[in-house]
């Protein structure tokens, strides 16, 4: 019945049927086979449980039809000395574990740290007389969650051992994807005591992810940023992936649906891969001068992989979906990290934050694989390494988004300052630095709408044209600049002084207390402008005429007030009075 139990029979099976199942079984035997029989594991109480690496005997069931009686009678068990790894492709393995109880009685758990076994049947324990001390337990992804003993997310078989002696447990394991089997023996009380700590740690990791997602949602709302939105969706995919790998989606979301329990192991990572690709593409594209062809190709390739993973999971091609998932995860990390490095070298500093996040996750995954292979003994990291890496990556990516937001803030501030400068230039007379007609209209729109009394003063220079004609335009320009300075010094900071062109000026007073104050100001302006000017070798003097208009009697709009003030100014010029008020 067991054609794949030895090297020669495995080779004969490969020659007779060169199919994938035979090849997978043979390769697994070549890697895992060793002669001899495992000695019973002496049970001791350890805080992190006892590893069964090198203690588990294995039997390959090529067609999956062997029953327990035939398995117990078989002499073809082999003993892998390294960590077990199933070949996948729905291969069936039988595992035999022998333990030695030295205490008067014991309560132990045989534990699978993985939560992703397709079909798992526990038989035993059997005492030395061959009597079963417990009914078989049938569990796995193909069963509802309540099939798992003790309500544990990880598969466990309780071993109640009533007396000292040697006991044997048989496990029928069927997986549709390759799995590493790091079996452990735990003291039941210690394991149950450790579960709240594990749940607390998982909750903290979930909390970190949710907090970062909420932070990014705030960025989405405030900045309408695609990168932040994709970060939130990638974080959701990571959250569901971790919850699935920890067994919490099976426990709390769909405990009665084996279909969803099993397929979530590829559907949740598919979401993670897809939205991570969109996030990487959107984030890194900000550092590219245009749509970078390589970045677009990598993003498109990862999105196609995510779709293929999801489709494979939906139709039940679990091994194909898992293979695409593993390949796309590795390729995505390497390619996007490489592109991030190139963009960082080109001066896009946030790309280095993105690169750091990718490398943090990649390093945690590599360390987890090293531990799962048995090369290091770190049970805590084996159970929590992936989610530590995911949370660390999420934190670094959040810092990357913050760095990018800071760059956007700087860019927007620079654009705002530039726009303000351009607006200032557009509203400023280039010769005198005063407001021009456009700047005056902008200021008047706010000042004339305020409560209180304002005033508009039209100012025209007398005897300016002869100076300009006789001494030249350069001296004329210097006269205008000096007049502008004198006007500016004669009024308050809140008042607006503008040059309309030529030798015409306007003063818009923000607040006038009474007519006496206004007459005093008009007199001061006339006196200030009329003072002689020494401009190099030239000594010149101009006169000035001022027309005053007050809202609302002289008008409410700026153009009406300027017209009334202009008429008053010409009357002052004819009368030689210096200034005059508009006639109401």
C-alpha positions in Angstrom: 0.0 0.0 0.0 2.8 2.5 0.9 4.7 2.7 -2.4 6.5 5.9 -1.5 8.0 4.8 1.8 11.5 4.1 0.6 14.0 5.7 -1.8 13.8 2.8 -4.3 10.0 2.5 -4.3 9.8 6.3 -4.6 12.1 6.1 -7.6 10.1 3.3 -9.1 6.9 5.3 -8.6 8.5 8.3 -10.4 9.6 6.2 -13.4 6.1 4.6 -13.6 4.2 7.9 -13.3 6.2 11.0 -13.9 3.5 13.2 -12.3 3.7 16.0 -9.8 2.5 14.1 -6.8 5.1 11.4 -7.2 7.9 13.9 -7.8 6.8 15.9 -4.8 6.8 12.8 -2.6 10.2 11.7 -3.8 11.8 15.1 -3.3 10.3 15.3 0.2 11.8 11.8 1.0 15.2 12.8 -0.3 15.3 15.8 1.9 13.7 14.3 5.0 14.5 10.6 5.1 16.8 9.2 7.7 17.0 5.6 9.1 16.2 4.5 12.6 13.4 5.0 15.0 12.8 8.0 17.2 13.2 7.5 20.9 10.3 8.7 23.1 10.5 12.4 24.1 10.7 12.7 27.8 8.0 15.2 28.8 9.3 18.2 30.9 7.7 21.5 31.9 9.2 24.3 29.9 8.0 27.9 29.7 8.0 27.9 25.9 7.1 24.2 25.4 9.2 21.4 24.0 10.1 21.3 20.3 9.5 18.0 18.5 12.1 18.7 15.8 13.9 15.4 15.1 11.3 13.5 17.3 8.6 13.0 14.7 8.4 9.9 12.5 6.8 10.3 9.1 4.9 8.0 6.7 3.8 9.1 3.2 0.4 8.0 2.1 0.5 8.5 -1.7 -3.2 7.9 -2.5 -4.5 9.0 0.9 -6.4 5.8 1.5 -4.5 4.3 4.4 -6.4 3.7 7.6 -5.2 3.9 11.2 -4.8 0.1 11.6 -2.5 -0.1 8.5 -0.5 2.9 9.7 0.0 1.5 13.2 1.2 -1.8 11.7 3.6 -0.2 9.2 7.3 -0.5 9.7 8.1 2.1 7.0 8.1 5.3 9.2 11.1 7.5 8.6 12.6 10.0 11.0 13.5 13.5 9.6 16.2 15.1 11.6 15.3 18.7 10.6 12.0 20.6 10.8 9.2 18.9 8.9 7.9 20.5 5.7 5.0 19.1 3.8 5.2 18.9 0.0 1.6 20.2 -0.5 -0.5 19.3 -3.6 -2.9 17.5 -1.2 -0.3 15.0 -0.1 -1.2 13.0 2.9 1.4 12.4 5.7 1.0 10.3 8.8 3.0 11.5 11.8 3.9 9.4 14.8 5.0 11.0 18.1 6.1 9.0 21.1 6.3 10.7 24.5 7.4 9.4 27.9 5.5 10.4 31.0 7.6 10.2 34.2 5.2 11.9 36.6 2.2 10.1 38.2 -0.1 11.9 35.7 0.1 14.7 33.2 -2.0 17.1 31.1 -0.2 18.1 27.9 -1.0 19.6 24.5 0.4 18.5 21.2 0.4 21.8 19.3 0.8 22.9 15.6 2.0 26.5 15.7 0.5 27.0 12.2 -3.1 27.8 11.7 -3.2 26.8 8.1 -3.6 23.0 7.8 -6.1 21.8 5.3 -7.1 18.6 7.1 -5.8 17.2 10.3 -6.9 14.2 12.3 -5.5 13.4 15.8 -5.5 9.8 17.0 -4.6 8.9 20.5 -2.8 9.0 22.7 -2.3 5.3 22.8 -0.8 3.6 25.9 1.7 0.8 25.7 -1.1 -1.7 25.5 -2.4 -0.1 22.4 -5.5 1.3 24.0 -6.8 4.8 22.8 -7.2 7.2 25.7 -9.2 9.7 23.7 -11.5 9.9 20.7 -10.1 11.0 17.4 -10.2 14.8 16.7 -10.9 15.9 13.1 -10.1 19.6 12.5 -8.3 21.9 10.0 -9.3 24.5 7.5 -11.7 22.1 6.0 -13.7 22.0 9.2 -15.7 24.6 11.2 -13.8 26.4 13.9 -15.6 24.7 16.8 -13.7 21.5 15.7 -10.5 22.9 17.3 -9.8 21.6 20.8 -9.9 24.2 23.6 -11.2 26.8 21.2 -7.5 27.4 20.2 -6.7 29.3 17.0 -3.8 26.9 16.6 -4.4 23.2 16.2 -3.9 21.3 19.4 -4.6 17.8 20.8 -5.0 17.4 24.5 -3.0 14.5 25.9 -4.3 13.4 29.3 -1.8 10.8 30.5 -3.0 8.9 33.6 0.3 7.2 34.6 4.0 7.0 33.9 4.9 5.3 30.7 5.3 5.7 26.9 2.4 7.0 24.8 2.0 7.3 21.1 0.0 9.8 19.0 -0.8 9.5 15.3 -1.6 12.5 13.1 -3.0 12.4 9.6 -2.0 15.6 7.9 -3.2 16.7 4.5 -2.1 20.1 3.0 -2.8 21.6 -0.4 0.2 24.0 0.0 3.7 23.4 1.3 3.8 23.9 5.1 6.5 23.9 7.7 5.5 21.8 10.7 7.1 23.0 13.9 5.3 20.7 16.3 5.5 21.3 20.1 4.5 19.8 23.3 3.1 22.2 26.0 2.0 21.8 29.5 -1.7 22.5 29.1 -1.9 24.9 32.1 1.1 26.9 30.8 -0.4 27.1 27.3 -3.7 28.3 28.5 -2.0 30.9 30.7 0.1 32.1 27.7 -3.0 32.6 25.4 -4.1 35.9 27.0 -0.6 37.2 26.6 -0.6 36.2 23.0 -4.1 37.8 22.5 -2.9 41.0 24.1 0.2 41.1 21.9 -2.0 40.5 18.8 -4.4 43.2 20.0 -1.5 45.7 20.4 -0.3 44.9 16.8 -3.9 45.3 15.5 -4.2 48.5 17.4 -1.0 49.9 15.9 -2.3 49.1 12.4 -5.7 50.6 13.0 -4.2 53.7 14.5 -2.0 54.2 11.5 -4.9 53.6 9.2 -6.9 56.3 11.0 -4.0 58.7 10.8 -3.7 58.1 7.1 -7.5 58.6 6.7 -7.0 62.0 8.2 -4.3 62.7 5.6 -6.7 61.5 2.9 -9.3 63.9 4.1 -6.9 66.8 4.5 -4.7 66.4 1.5 -6.9 64.3 -0.9 -3.8 62.1 -1.4 -3.9 58.9 -3.4 -0.9 57.5 -1.6 -2.5 57.8 1.8 -5.7 56.2 0.6 -3.8 53.2 -0.9 -1.8 53.0 2.4 -5.1 52.7 4.3 -6.3 50.0 2.0 -2.9 48.2 2.1 -3.1 48.4 5.9 -6.6 46.8 5.8 -5.2 44.0 3.7 -2.3 43.5 6.1 -4.7 43.6 9.1 -6.9 40.9 7.5 -3.8 38.8 6.6 -2.4 38.9 10.1 -5.9 38.2 11.6 -6.2 35.2 9.2 -2.7 33.8 9.9 -3.4 34.2 13.7 -6.7 32.3 13.2 -8.8 35.2 14.4 -10.9 35.6 11.2 -11.8 31.9 11.4 -12.6 32.4 15.1 -14.6 35.6 14.9 -15.6 36.4 11.3 -16.7 33.1 9.7 -16.4 30.3 12.3 -19.0 28.1 10.6 -17.8 28.5 7.0 -14.8 26.3 6.1 -14.9 27.7 2.6 -14.1 31.2 3.8 -11.8 29.9 6.5 -9.5 28.3 4.0 -9.7 30.8 1.2 -9.1 33.8 3.4 -5.5 32.5 3.6 -5.0 33.7 0.0 -7.7 36.3 -0.5 -6.5 38.5 2.3 -2.9 38.4 1.1 -4.1 39.1 -2.4 -5.7 42.4 -1.1 -2.5 43.2 0.7 -0.3 42.6 -2.4 -2.6 44.5 -4.7 -3.0 47.6 -2.5 0.6 47.5 -1.5 1.5 47.7 -5.3 -0.9 50.7 -5.7 0.6 52.4 -2.7 4.2 51.8 -3.8 3.3 53.1 -7.3 1.5 56.2 -6.1 4.1 57.0 -3.5 7.2 56.5 -5.6 5.6 58.2 -8.7 5.8 61.5 -6.8 9.6 61.3 -7.1 9.6 60.6 -10.8 9.6 63.4 -13.3 7.0 61.7 -15.4 5.1 58.4 -15.5 8.1 56.1 -15.0 7.8 53.1 -17.3 9.5 50.6 -15.0 7.4 51.7 -12.0 4.2 51.3 -14.0 5.2 47.9 -15.3 6.1 46.6 -11.8 2.8 48.0 -10.4 0.8 46.4 -13.2 2.6 43.1 -12.8 1.8 43.0 -9.1 -1.8 43.9 -9.6 -2.1 41.1 -12.1 -0.6 38.7 -9.6 -3.0 39.9 -6.9 -5.9 39.2 -9.3 -4.5 35.8 -10.1 -4.1 35.0 -6.4 -7.7 36.0 -5.7 -9.1 34.1 -8.6 -7.1 31.0 -7.7 -8.4 31.2 -4.1 -12.0 31.6 -5.2 -11.9 28.5 -7.5 -9.9 26.4 -5.1 -6.5 26.3 -6.8 -4.9 26.9 -3.4 -1.4 25.7 -4.2 -1.2 27.7 -7.4 -2.5 30.8 -5.6 0.0 30.2 -2.8 2.9 29.9 -5.2 2.0 33.1 -7.0 1.6 34.8 -3.6 5.1 33.8 -2.5 6.7 34.7 -5.8 4.9 38.1 -6.1 5.7 39.0 -2.5 9.4 38.4 -3.0 9.5 40.0 -6.5 7.4 43.0 -5.3 9.8 43.7 -2.4 12.9 43.4 -4.5 11.6 45.4 -7.5 9.9 48.2 -5.6 12.9 48.4 -3.2 15.2 48.7 -6.2 13.1 51.4 -7.8 12.9 53.3 -4.4 16.7 53.2 -4.1 17.1 54.7 -7.6 14.6 57.4 -6.9 16.3 58.1 -3.6 19.6 58.5 -5.3 18.0 61.0 -7.7 17.0 63.2 -4.7 13.5 62.0 -3.7 14.3 61.5 0.0 10.9 59.9 1.0 11.9 57.0 -1.3 14.5 56.0 1.3 11.7 55.8 4.0 9.8 53.5 1.7 12.9 51.4 1.1 13.4 51.2 4.9 9.9 49.9 5.4 10.3 47.3 2.8 13.6 46.1 4.1 12.2 45.9 7.7 9.4 43.6 6.6 11.7 41.6 4.4 14.2 41.1 7.2 11.5 40.0 9.6 10.2 37.5 7.1 13.7 36.1 6.4 14.3 35.7 10.2 11.0 33.9 10.6 11.9 31.5 7.8 15.3 30.9 9.3 13.6 30.1 12.6 10.9 27.9 11.0 13.7 25.9 9.3 15.1 25.1 12.7 18.3 27.0 12.3 17.5 29.3 15.2 15.4 28.6 18.3 13.2 31.7 18.9 9.7 30.5 19.6 8.4 34.0 20.3 9.7 35.4 17.0 8.4 32.3 15.2 4.9 33.0 16.5 5.0 36.8 16.1 7.8 37.7 13.7 5.5 38.4 10.7 3.2 40.7 12.5 6.1 42.5 14.2 7.5 43.1 10.7 4.2 44.2 9.3 3.7 46.7 12.1 7.2 48.0 11.8 6.7 48.4 8.0 3.5 50.2 8.6 5.2 52.6 11.1 8.0 53.3 8.7 5.5 53.8 5.8 3.6 56.3 8.0 6.8 58.1 8.6 7.4 58.0 4.8 4.0 59.6 4.3 4.8 62.2 6.9 8.0 63.0 5.1 6.2 63.2 1.8 3.5 65.4 3.4 6.2 67.7 4.7 7.6 68.0 1.2 4.1 68.7 -0.2 3.7 71.4 2.5 7.0 72.9 1.5 6.0 72.8 -2.1 2.6 74.3 -1.4 4.2 77.0 0.8 6.6 77.8 -2.0 3.8 78.0 -4.5 1.7 80.1 -2.2 4.6 82.5 -1.6 5.3 82.6 -5.3 1.7 83.3 -6.0 1.6 86.0 -3.4 4.8 87.5 -4.9 3.2 87.4 -8.3 0.0 89.0 -7.0 2.1 91.6 -5.2 3.9 92.4 -8.4 0.7 92.6 -10.3 -0.7 95.0 -7.7 2.4 97.1 -7.3 3.7 100.1 -9.3 7.2 99.0 -10.4 8.7 102.6 -10.1 7.6 103.7 -6.7 6.7 100.4 -5.0 3.2 101.8 -4.2 0.0 100.1 -5.1 -1.1 100.4 -8.7 -4.7 100.7 -9.8 -5.3 97.0 -9.5 -3.8 97.0 -6.0 -5.9 100.0 -5.0 -9.0 98.2 -6.1 -8.1 95.1 -4.1 -7.5 97.1 -1.0 -10.6 99.3 -1.4 -12.8 96.2 -1.7 -12.0 95.4 1.9 -11.6 98.8 3.4 -14.7 100.5 2.0 -16.8 97.6 3.4 -15.7 98.1 6.9 -17.7 100.1 9.5 -16.6 103.7 10.2 -15.6 106.6 8.0 -13.1 106.3 5.1 -11.8 108.9 2.7 -10.3 109.0 -0.8 -7.7 111.6 -1.7 -6.8 112.3 -5.4 -3.3 113.9 -5.6 -1.8 115.6 -8.7 1.6 117.2 -8.9 2.0 120.8 -10.1 5.0 121.9 -12.2 6.1 118.3 -12.7 6.0 118.4 -16.6 8.6 121.2 -16.9 11.0 119.3 -14.6 10.5 116.2 -16.6 11.0 117.9 -19.9 14.0 120.1 -18.9 15.9 117.7 -16.6 15.0 114.4 -18.3 13.0 111.4 -17.4 15.5 110.0 -15.0 15.2 113.1 -12.7 11.4 112.9 -13.2 11.3 109.3 -12.1 13.4 110.3 -9.0 10.9 113.0 -8.2 8.1 110.6 -8.4 9.9 108.1 -6.1 10.6 110.9 -3.5 7.0 112.1 -3.7 5.8 108.5 -3.1 8.1 108.2 -0.1 6.8 111.5 1.4 3.2 110.4 0.9 3.9 107.1 2.6 5.5 108.7 5.6 2.7 111.2 6.0 -0.1 108.5 6.5 -0.7 105.6 8.7 0.3 102.0 8.1 -3.3 100.9 7.6 -3.8 103.6 4.8 -3.2 102.8 1.2 -1.1 104.9 -1.1 -1.3 104.2 -4.8 0.1 105.6 -8.1 -2.3 105.6 -11.0 0.2 106.6 -13.6 2.2 109.7 -14.6 2.1 112.1 -11.6 -1.3 111.0 -10.3 -1.5 109.5 -6.8 -4.4 108.3 -4.6 -4.5 107.9 -0.8 -7.3 105.7 0.7 -7.6 106.5 4.4 -8.8 103.4 6.4 -10.3 105.5 9.2 -11.2 109.2 9.6 -12.3 110.6 12.9 -13.6 114.0 11.8 -13.3 116.7 9.2 -10.7 118.6 11.3 -8.4 115.6 11.3 -8.9 115.1 7.5 -8.1 118.8 6.8 -5.0 118.5 8.9 -3.9 115.5 7.0 -4.5 117.1 3.6 -2.5 120.2 4.7 0.3 117.9 5.9 0.3 116.1 2.6 0.5 119.4 0.6 3.3 120.7 2.8 5.3 117.4 2.7 5.2 117.1 -1.1 5.9 120.8 -1.7 9.2 120.8 0.2 12.3 121.3 -2.1 14.1 118.1 -3.3 17.8 117.8 -3.8 18.4 115.2 -6.4 22.2 115.0 -7.1 23.2 118.3 -8.6 19.5 119.3 -9.2 17.3 121.2 -6.7 13.7 121.0 -7.7 10.3 121.8 -6.1 6.8 120.7 -7.1 3.4 121.7 -6.0 0.5 119.5 -5.3 -3.3 119.7 -5.5 -5.5 117.3 -3.4 -9.2 116.5 -3.8 -11.1 114.8 -1.0 -14.2 112.6 -1.3 -16.0 110.9 1.6 -18.4 108.0 1.4 -21.3 107.6 1.4 -22.2 111.1 0.4 -19.7 111.3 -2.5 -20.4 107.7 -3.5 -20.0 104.2 -2.2 -17.9 102.5 -4.9 -14.3 103.3 -5.4 -14.8 104.6 -9.0 -17.5 107.1 -7.8 -15.3 108.3 -4.9 -12.3 108.7 -7.2 -14.4 110.7 -9.7 -15.7 113.0 -7.0 -12.2 113.4 -5.5 -10.8 114.1 -9.0 -13.2 116.9 -9.6 -12.4 118.4 -6.2 -8.7 118.1 -7.0 -9.1 120.2 -10.2 -11.1 122.8 -8.3 -8.2 123.0 -5.8 -5.8 123.4 -8.7 -7.8 126.2 -10.2 -8.2 128.0 -6.9 -4.6 127.4 -5.8 -5.9 126.3 -2.4 -3.9 123.1 -2.1 -6.8 120.9 -1.3 -10.6 120.9 -1.7 -13.5 118.7 -0.7 -16.0 117.3 -3.1 -19.2 119.3 -3.5 -22.1 117.4 -2.0 
